[in-house]
Amino acid sequence: IVSMLSTSMYNLADTYFVSSINTQSVAAVGISFCMMAVIQAVGFFFGHGSGNYISRRLGAKDTDSARKMAATGVVLSFISGLCITILGLSFLTPLSLLLGSTPTILPYTERYLGIILLGAPIMTMSLTLNNQMRFQGFAKYSVYGVVSGSIINCLLDPLFIFGFSMGVRGAALASVIGQFCGFVILLMMSRKEGVIHYSHRKISFEGRFVMEIIAGGTPSISRQGLASLSTIALNSVAGNYGDAAIAAMSIVSRIGMFIFSVIIGLGQGFQPMCGFCFGAKLYDRVKEGFWFSTKIGAAFLLLWALILIVFSEEAIALFRNDPDVIAIGIPALRYQMIVFPACSFMMMANMMMQTCRKTIRANILAASRQGLFFIPLIIILPHYFGLLGVEICQAVSDLISFLVTIPIVWTAFREMSTER
């Protein structure tokens, strides 16, 4: 949970501090989040893909293969991050426009995103290291690195933005420096006793390692990658209603994602227990763990939903005290909060399917909330309802995803009952 909150804090902190500049800066940070989500998706892909294999090999006392996978996963994530940097900077203006920049937002997006892309290799490696440590059972070490980077980012944001008058460039630079510092600390933690030590001599590009990463990382990249595509679609459609609409929806998305990070972390905490009990055929325990995590998550989301429905204006104004932004953000935030508690059930179902190797159903659930339903809805609803369609899109997508999740979970539990 702490790791997920810290990862989300980078963009949320930047959004908060650049809100003192202008609406275009807030919108630019929100637009750039699409690309940051892609970078994070690559990091999670290699981190979860290699981490799953590492945990299994350590359990089988095959330490050599685990070390090879650890080194290979980090190197592949670096190469992928470097490719993102080169391609992103080579096509910075077309990329910014593709992400949803309007002519007035474009200069701010290019300033912010240009620096963020330089840190892509560091970000992908950090996330890979973080998840590999978690799968080894050293979550506290991974937290040190992630939290340290997030704190450094928060401290440097006001210094660079206001102290050095760097504007959105300062926010981006603070994020990259924070990521780099977090990465260095993660490397230091990897030298601790019991943790796999990284060595260039262990790097291997054997097909079996690549296939294991693909098998274990696909649901994660589906979840993160489609979230990025949905944000691009949201920015593009919201742009038809002005810069204030893009800024408002960006703020609402960041608030929702930050709170939802707790549920993702809770789900990741449920996964090891779920996998152990499923492998031991302790299916009643799997169900107990699922419902326990779902109830805890739903109660947490319900609390925040009530708070944000009541204080929606204050929440939006915290990031941008612009009447137009607030007017659009209030209903969007309230609509999303109405369905928010149901997201706990959907996330735990997704984590359970992924852990129990029900790959097709795991990918369906991973894609549903912010891809499978959201992308068509963001095209259809504004056509009939205008700006209201943009504001209700996430809520409608969550409701449909919830209804789809029910039979999938029921079927999975029924299969467990017949396998006794």
N, C-alpha and C positions, 0 to 999 in steps of 0.2 A: 504493500500500500504506500509506504514511504517513498519507494523508488518511483512508482507511477505518479504520485503527486509531484515529486521533484522534477520529473521529466516534463510534466504539464506546466510547471511553474515558469519555465523559460519564456514561453510565448505570452503567458498571462502577465508576467512582470513587465515585459516589453510593452504590452498593450496598455497597462496601467500608466507607465511613466511617459509614453509618447502621447497620451491623451491630453497632456498639457500643451502640446504643440499645435495641432489642428486635427480636424476630422479626417483629412486625407491621410495623415500619418497613421491614425488608428486603423483606417481601412487598409492601408498598405501592409501593416503587420498582420492583419487578418487574412489578407490575400496570400501573403508569403507563407502563412501557416500550412497552406496546401502542399507547398514544396517541402516544408519541414516534416510534414506527415509522411511524405514519400521517403525522405531520408530515414525517418524513424522506422518505417515499414521495412526497409532494407536491413536496418540494424536488428529489429525483432526477428526477421526472417532467418538471419544467420545465427542470432543468439538462441532462439527457441529450437531451430533445426539442429544445431550442433549440441546444444545443452541437453536435449532429450537423449541423444546418442551417448553423450558423456556420462549421464547418470546411469544409463543401463550398463555401460561398459565397466564403470566403477563398481556397480553391484555384482558384476560377473568377475570382478578382480582382474579385469583386462586393462590395466593402467596404461600400457603402451599405446593401445588404440585410442584411449581417452585423450592422452596427451597429443597424439597426432591430430585428432579432430579439433581439439582446442586451438592449436596453432593454425591449422588450416582454415577454421572458421573465421578467425581474426584477420588473417591475410586476405581471404576472399571478401570479407566485409570492407576492408581498406580499399581493395581494387575497385569494388563496386562504388564506394563513396567517391573515389578519385574520378571515376567515369562520370558520375553525376556532376562533380565540380567542373570538369572540362566541357561537357555538353551544355550545362546550365549557363556558364559564363560565355560560351560561344554563341548562344542564342538567347541572351538575357532579355532583350526587348520583346521578341516574339513570345518567350516563355511568360513574361509578366502580363502580356495581353491575354495569353491563353488562360492564365490563372484568374482573370476577371478584372484586370486594371482598366479603369477609364482614362481618358486623356489627362484629366486633372490629378489622378492618383498615380499614374505611370512613373513620374520622376521619383516619387517617394518609394515606390516598390523597387525600382532599380537600385536605389541607394541601399536599401535594407537587404534585399535578396542577394545582391552582388557579394556582400560580405558573408552572409549566412552560407552561401554555396561554398565559400572557401573552407568552411569548417565541416563540410559534409563527410570527408574521410574520418575525421576525429569523432564525429557524432556516431557514425555507423560502428566504429570500433568500440566506442564506449558502451553502447547498448549491447554489443555482442559480449564484451567482457562481463558486463553487469549480469546478464542472463546466464552465462556459463557459470559464474560463481554461485548464483542462486540455485542452479540445478546440481551443483556439487554439495549444497547444504551450507554454504557460507554467505547467507543473505546479509548478515550484518556487515561483512566486508564490502559487499557491493553497495550497500546503503551509504557507507562512508564516502565513496567516490561520487555518487550521484548527488547526494545532499550537499557536499562541499561545492560542487560545480554550480548548483542552483543558488546557494548562498552568495557565492562570488559574483554571479550574474546580477543578483538583486542589489548588491553593494555597488557594483560598477555602473549600473544603469543610470542613476541620477548623476554620478560623477562625469560620465562621458556625455550624456545628453545635455545637462545643464552647465556643469562645471567647465567642460571643454567646448561647449556649444556645438556639439557634433550632430544634434538632432537624431533622426532615425538611424543614421550610420553608427552613432554611439550605442544605441540599443542593440544593434546587430553585432558590433564588436564586443560588447559585454557578454553576449550570449556565446560567441565563439571562444572567448578567453575562458569563460566559465566551463564550457565543454572540455577545453584542453586541460585545464587544471583538474577536473574530475577524472579525465582519462589517465593523467599521470598518477593520481592517487589510486586508481584502480590497478594500475600496473604495480605500484608499491604493495598493494594488498595481495597481489598474486604471488608475492615472495614469501607470504606467511606460511608457517608450517601446516602441511596437510592440503594446501591448495595446489592445483596443477600449475607448475612453472612453465612459462612459455619459452620455446627455443626454436630458432630458425631451422635447426636440424630435424625437427619433428614435422615440418610442413610437408604435406603429401596431397597431391591432386588426383589421387585414385578415384575412379568412378564411384566406388561404394560410399566414399565420404560425401561426395556431391549429392548422390541419390538420397542419402540419409538426411542431409540438410533440407533438400527439397520436400521430402516426405514429412519431416517434423515441423518445417517452417511455413508451409503453404497456408494453413488456416490463419496464421498471424498476419501474413502479408495480404491475405484477402481482406481481413478486418481493417487493417490500417490503410492499405492501398485504396480500397473503395471509399473509405472515409475521406481520403484526399480528393478523389474524383467527385464525390458528392459536394465537397466544399467548393471545388472549381465551378460546378454547375450552379450552386447556390449564389456564388459571387457574380457569375455571369448574368443570372436572371435578376438578382437584386439590383444590379447595375442599371437596369432599365428604369428604376425608380429613384436614381440619384446616389451620390456618394454617401449620404446619410443612411440610406438603406443598407449599403454594404457594410458600413461601420457598425450599425445596430446589430445586424445579423452576425457579424464577426464577434461582437462582444457577447451576445447570447450564446453562441457556439462555444466560446472560450470558457464562460462560466459553467455551462453544462458539462463540458469535457473535463474540467478540473474536478468537479464533484464526482463525475462518473469514474475518474481515475481510481477512486477508493474502491469502487465495485470491481474494477478490473483487477486491482491488487488483491482483493478478497477472493476473487475467482482463482487467481494464480496460487494463492495460499491453499485453496481447496484442492487443487490439482494433484499434488503429491499424495495426499490422503486418499483421494478418489482412485488414483492409479494403483496404489498398493492394495486397497480393498477390492478393487475390480479384478486385479490379477490373482488375489487369494480367494476369489469367488464369494467374498463377504458382501453380497449385494444389498442386504438390509442396511449395512453400514454406509454403502455408497448413497443410498436413498436418504438416510438420516443426515449425512454430511451435506447432501444437496439441499434439502429443505432447511437445514440449520443456516447454511450460508445464504440461501435465498431470503429467509425471514430477516436475518440481520441486515442484509443489504437493502431490502424493501423498507425496513423501519428507518434506516439512515436516509434513504432517498425521500421518504415521506416527510421526514422532519425538514429537510432542506427545501422540498417542494412547497411546504406551508410557509416557510420563512420567505422564500423568494416570490411567492404569489403576493404576500402581504407587503413586502418591501421591494417590489420589482423596480419601482422608479429610482429608489436609492441605489440599488445594485447597478443599474445601467449608468446612472449619473456618476458613480464612483470611477468609471472608466472614461466617460465623455459627457460633460455637462452641456450638451447641445440639445435644445428643445426638439429639433427634428429627429435626432438620433433616439432620444428618450421616447418620443411619441411612437416610433416604430418598434423600439425594443421592448417596451412594456408588454403589449399583447403577445409578441412572439415568445417572450420568456414565460409568461403565464400559461399559454397554450402548451408549451413543452413540459412545464412542471406538472400539469394535470395527469399526464401519462407516465411521468418519470419513474414512480415507484415500480412499475411493471418491468422496467429495464433490468432489475436485479434477477428476476426469473429468467430472462432471456440470456443474460451473460453467464449465469451458472450452468444453464443448459448447454451453451456453446462450449464452455470449459470442460464439462462432463463428456460431451461427444468427442472433443479433441483428444482427451486423455484416454478414453475407452476405445480409441482407434476406429470410431465410426466416422470416417473421413468425409464421406459425401454429406451426411447430415451436419457435420461440424462446419463444413464450408458453406452450406446453405444458411445456417444460423449466423455465421460470421459475415456473410454478404448481405443479409436481409435488412438490417436496421438502417445502414448508411450507404446502401448500394442498390440492392435488388429492388427495393420499393422506393427509396428516397429519390433516386435519379429520375425514374419515370414521373413521379409525383411532382417534382420541382419543375417539370416541363408542363404537366397537365393542369395542376391546380392554379397557377397564376394566369393561365389562359382563360379560365372561367371566373376566378375570384380576384384577379389583380394582386395588389400588395398583400391582401389577406391570405391569398394562396401561398405566398412566400412565408408568411408568419406561422401558418398552421402545418406546413409541410412536414417538419420533423415529428410533430405530435401524431399526425395521421400515419406516417411511416412506422412509428413505434407501436401504434395500436395494431396495425396489420401484422407486424412482426411478432407481436405477442400472441395473436390468434394462430399464427403458423407454428409457433414454438410449442403450443399445448399438445397437439397430436404427436409431435416428434418426441417429446419427453414421455408421453404416455406409452408410445410404442417401445421406446428404449427400456422403460421399467417393466413392460410386459415381457420383453425378451429376456430380461434378467430373471424374472419369475419362472420362465420355462426352462432356463439353463441350470436350475438348482440340481 
